[in-house]
Amino acid sequence: MHAPHFWEWQGGSRSLPALLLSPFSWLYAAIGRMRLRRHPWAAPVPVLCCGNLTVGGTGKTTVALDLGRRLVARNRRVAFLTRGYGGNLRQVTRVQAGRHTARDVGDEALLLAALAPCYVGADRAQAARLAIADGADCLIMDDGLQNPGLRRDVSLVVVDGYQGFGNGCVLPAGPLREPVSSGLSRAQAILMIGEDRTGLLHGLPPALPCHCATLQQDEAALPLHCPVVAFAGIGRPSKFFDGLRQSGVDVRQAVAFADHHPYHPAELAQLLKTAHDMKARLVTTPKDFVRLPPDFQARVTPVGVSLRWSDPQVPERLLETWLGKSGQ
């Protein structure tokens, strides 16, 4: 499913569909407030949440991976907790490479598990207990800001600078999972990825630290000497396509799918035909790549991204603050 256009930033105004749906937004927000009244379980190890206030991709997994790599470099036994969106497993499970697929645990879980142990499941407290029993000494939640089951020592709200908070409305009138004021009241910092297109930075609470970063595509994976057909099923596919073009890649055609899209054989056959007709190479994101059948993966080049912090010291200070809060 693609997000409706009226969810986008409207320069401060709200469209008629958003106004008509506002009563349902009030109900959604009220249910969310009730859920957050639950008493969370406090883990005996540090817990950091990379969350967001909107539906769709903001770059949370990229941020979680960046911080996870830094913790691995510190010899910390980090584990990831994630919902496993797009997967069909219902019980809390540790992701096993070679055994689980994106259909089982979701695409993001597979990317996280390639770095460190990853546990999927809606019950974050149960997932945390399992990770700790397996030896984890710190936990990173990929998403989960609105999940009431597990207490967090630090919550980092990740924002896509291009989208901001959309039209400022809660679902279904807008993209917000909860009112901005409510979500930011539980955050210790904000990380904006990309240019602030909506002017969001000017309206943030003055006491809330806000940091900035950009996404940099993996230069070693970029096919710079041949035309490409790019396809992506992420929160905002244009972010991937624009990044390729800005890196000097000759993108002959860009094919967008919905976030977490399950690729069907007919769609893959059409992508192959398009690339063949254009004498081009197929490229996609790592998140899409893990959702492809193994035989099709051999015909596709994944191009990943890394996070470039505006201030390289910020992530290290953030980790120090987080570990210091928990006394570890």
C-alpha positions in Angstrom: 0.0 0.0 0.0 1.3 3.4 -0.9 0.7 6.4 1.4 -2.0 8.8 0.1 -0.8 12.1 -1.1 -2.8 14.1 1.4 -0.6 12.7 4.1 2.3 14.7 2.8 3.4 18.1 4.2 0.9 20.8 3.0 2.8 23.8 4.1 0.9 24.0 7.4 -2.6 23.5 5.9 -4.7 20.4 5.9 -6.6 18.9 3.0 -10.3 18.0 3.0 -9.7 14.2 3.3 -7.6 14.8 6.4 -10.3 17.0 8.0 -13.0 14.4 7.2 -10.9 11.6 8.8 -9.9 13.6 11.9 -12.6 12.0 14.2 -11.0 8.6 13.5 -7.6 10.1 14.2 -8.8 11.2 17.7 -9.9 7.6 18.3 -6.6 6.1 17.1 -4.7 8.5 19.4 -6.9 7.8 22.4 -6.3 4.0 22.0 -2.6 4.7 21.7 -2.6 6.7 25.0 -4.4 3.8 26.7 -1.8 1.3 25.5 1.1 3.5 26.8 -0.3 3.4 30.3 0.9 -0.2 30.7 3.8 -0.6 33.1 6.9 -1.7 31.1 9.4 -4.3 32.1 12.8 -2.9 33.1 15.6 -5.0 31.6 18.8 -5.4 33.6 20.8 -4.2 30.6 20.8 -0.9 28.7 18.0 -0.5 26.1 18.1 2.0 23.3 15.2 2.6 20.9 15.6 3.8 17.4 11.9 4.8 16.8 9.8 7.2 14.8 6.5 9.0 14.9 5.3 8.2 11.4 4.5 5.1 9.4 6.8 4.2 6.6 10.6 4.2 6.3 12.6 7.0 8.0 15.9 5.1 8.2 15.5 3.5 11.6 17.2 0.2 10.6 20.1 2.1 9.0 20.6 4.0 12.3 20.3 0.8 14.4 22.9 -0.9 12.2 25.2 2.2 12.5 25.0 2.2 16.3 25.2 -1.6 16.5 28.5 -1.6 14.5 29.9 1.0 17.0 28.9 -1.2 19.9 30.5 -4.3 18.3 33.7 -2.3 17.9 33.5 -1.6 21.6 33.3 -5.4 22.2 29.7 -5.1 23.5 27.4 -8.1 23.1 24.6 -6.1 21.5 21.3 -7.7 20.3 18.6 -6.2 18.2 14.9 -6.4 18.9 12.4 -5.8 16.1 8.8 -6.5 15.3 9.6 -8.5 12.2 7.2 -6.6 10.0 6.3 -8.6 6.9 7.2 -11.9 8.5 4.6 -14.6 9.5 6.2 -15.9 12.7 3.9 -15.1 15.6 6.1 -16.2 18.6 9.3 -14.4 19.7 12.1 -16.0 17.7 15.9 -15.5 17.3 16.7 -15.0 13.6 18.8 -17.8 12.2 20.7 -17.1 9.0 20.1 -19.8 6.4 17.0 -21.0 8.2 14.7 -18.0 8.2 13.6 -16.0 5.2 12.1 -12.6 4.8 8.7 -14.3 4.6 9.4 -15.7 8.1 10.9 -12.8 10.0 10.7 -9.7 7.7 13.5 -8.1 5.6 14.8 -5.7 8.3 15.4 -8.6 10.7 17.7 -10.4 8.2 19.8 -7.3 7.8 20.1 -6.8 11.5 20.9 -10.5 12.1 23.9 -10.3 9.7 25.6 -8.0 12.3 24.4 -9.3 15.6 21.8 -11.5 17.2 18.3 -10.3 16.3 15.0 -11.3 18.0 11.7 -10.7 16.3 8.3 -10.6 18.0 5.6 -8.2 19.1 6.3 -8.8 22.8 9.5 -6.8 23.2 9.9 -7.7 26.9 9.9 -11.4 26.1 12.3 -10.8 23.2 14.6 -8.9 25.6 14.5 -11.7 28.2 15.5 -14.2 25.5 18.3 -12.0 24.2 19.7 -11.5 27.7 19.5 -15.2 28.4 21.6 -15.7 25.3 24.3 -13.4 26.6 23.3 -9.9 25.3 24.7 -7.1 27.5 22.8 -4.2 25.7 19.8 -4.0 23.4 18.8 -1.9 20.5 15.2 -1.7 19.5 14.6 -1.1 15.8 11.2 0.6 16.0 9.1 0.3 19.1 8.7 3.8 20.4 5.0 3.2 20.7 5.4 -0.3 22.2 4.7 -0.2 26.0 6.2 -3.5 27.0 9.8 -2.7 27.5 11.4 0.3 29.4 13.9 2.3 27.3 16.9 4.1 28.8 17.2 6.3 25.7 14.8 6.9 22.8 16.1 8.3 19.6 13.4 9.6 17.2 14.5 9.2 13.6 12.9 11.6 11.1 13.1 11.7 7.3 13.9 15.3 6.5 12.0 15.2 3.2 8.8 14.1 4.8 9.1 15.5 8.3 5.9 14.7 10.2 3.8 14.8 7.1 0.6 16.9 7.4 0.8 16.7 11.1 -2.2 14.4 11.5 -2.5 11.0 13.3 -3.6 7.9 11.4 -5.8 7.7 9.3 -5.9 11.4 8.5 -2.1 11.5 8.4 1.1 9.4 8.8 1.6 10.0 12.5 1.4 7.0 14.9 0.7 9.4 17.8 0.6 13.2 18.3 4.1 14.8 17.9 4.0 16.3 21.4 3.3 12.9 22.9 6.1 11.1 21.1 8.7 13.8 21.6 7.9 13.9 25.3 9.4 10.4 25.6 12.4 11.1 23.4 15.9 12.0 24.5 17.1 13.1 21.1 16.1 13.5 17.4 18.1 12.4 14.4 17.0 14.0 11.1 18.2 12.3 8.0 18.5 14.5 4.9 17.5 18.1 4.2 14.9 19.7 6.4 12.3 20.2 3.6 9.4 20.9 5.9 11.0 23.3 8.3 10.5 20.9 11.1 13.6 21.9 13.1 12.2 25.3 13.8 9.2 23.9 15.7 11.0 21.4 18.0 11.2 21.8 21.8 14.3 23.9 22.5 15.6 21.5 25.2 15.4 18.4 22.9 18.8 17.7 21.2 18.5 17.4 17.5 21.2 15.9 15.3 21.5 15.6 11.6 22.9 13.0 9.2 22.8 12.0 5.5 22.7 8.7 3.7 25.7 7.8 1.6 25.5 4.9 -0.9 28.1 2.2 -0.9 30.5 3.4 -3.6 32.1 0.0 -4.0 28.7 -1.4 -5.1 27.7 1.3 -7.5 27.5 0.2 -11.1 29.1 3.4 -12.7 30.0 1.9 -16.0 26.7 0.6 -17.3 23.0 1.7 -17.4 20.7 0.3 -14.7 17.1 -0.4 -14.0 16.5 0.3 -10.4 13.6 -1.0 -8.3 12.7 -0.6 -4.7 9.9 -1.4 -2.3 10.8 0.8 0.7 9.1 3.6 2.6 10.2 6.2 0.0 11.7 4.6 -3.1 12.6 7.9 -4.7 15.2 8.3 -2.0 17.1 5.3 -3.4 16.6 6.3 -7.0 17.8 9.9 -6.4 20.8 8.7 -4.4 21.9 6.6 -7.4 21.5 9.5 -9.8 23.4 11.8 -7.5 26.2 9.2 -7.3 26.6 9.3 -11.1 24.7 6.1 -11.9 22.9 6.0 -15.3 19.3 5.1 -14.2 17.4 4.3 -17.3 14.2 3.3 -15.5 13.1 3.4 -11.8 10.4 1.0 -10.7 8.7 1.8 -7.3 6.8 -0.7 -5.1 5.1 -0.4 -1.8 7.1 -0.8 1.4 8.0 -4.4 2.3 6.5 -5.5 -1.1 6.5 -9.3 -1.7 7.8 -9.8 -5.2 5.7 -12.0 -7.4 7.2 -14.1 -10.3 5.4 -12.0 -13.0 6.9 -8.8 -11.6 10.4 -10.3 -11.5 10.0 -11.5 -15.0 9.0 -8.1 -16.1 12.0 -6.5 -14.4 14.3 -8.9 -16.2 12.7 -8.2 -19.5 13.0 -4.4 -19.0 16.6 -4.7 -18.1 17.3 -7.0 -21.1 15.6 -4.6 -23.5 17.5 -1.7 -22.1 20.8 -3.6 -21.9 20.9 -2.6 -18.3 21.8 -4.1 -14.9 19.2 -4.6 -12.2 19.9 -2.8 -8.9 18.0 -2.6 -5.7 18.3 -2.0 -2.0 19.6 -4.6 0.5 16.2 -4.6 2.1 14.6 -5.6 -1.2 17.4 -8.0 -2.0 16.7 -10.3 0.9 13.1 -10.6 -0.2 14.1 -11.9 -3.6 14.3 -15.6 -4.5 17.9 -16.9 -4.4 18.0 -17.6 -8.1 16.9 -14.1 -8.9 19.4 -12.6 -6.4 22.2 -13.7 -8.7 20.9 -11.3 -11.4 20.6 -8.3 -9.1 23.2 -5.9 -7.6 22.3 -4.6 -4.1 23.4 -1.1 -3.3 23.4 -0.3 0.4 23.8 2.9 2.3 25.7 4.1 5.3 24.9 6.9 7.7 27.1 10.0 7.7 26.6 12.1 10.8 27.0 15.8 10.5 29.1 15.7 13.7 31.1 12.4 13.8 31.3 12.7 17.6 27.6 12.7 18.1 26.9 8.9 17.9 29.8 8.2 20.3 28.5 10.7 22.8 25.0 9.3 22.4 26.2 5.8 23.2 28.2 7.1 26.2 25.1 8.9 27.5 23.0 5.8 27.0 25.4 3.4 28.7 26.0 5.9 31.4 22.3 6.2 32.2 22.1 2.5 32.9 25.3 2.5 34.8 27.0 0.1 32.3 
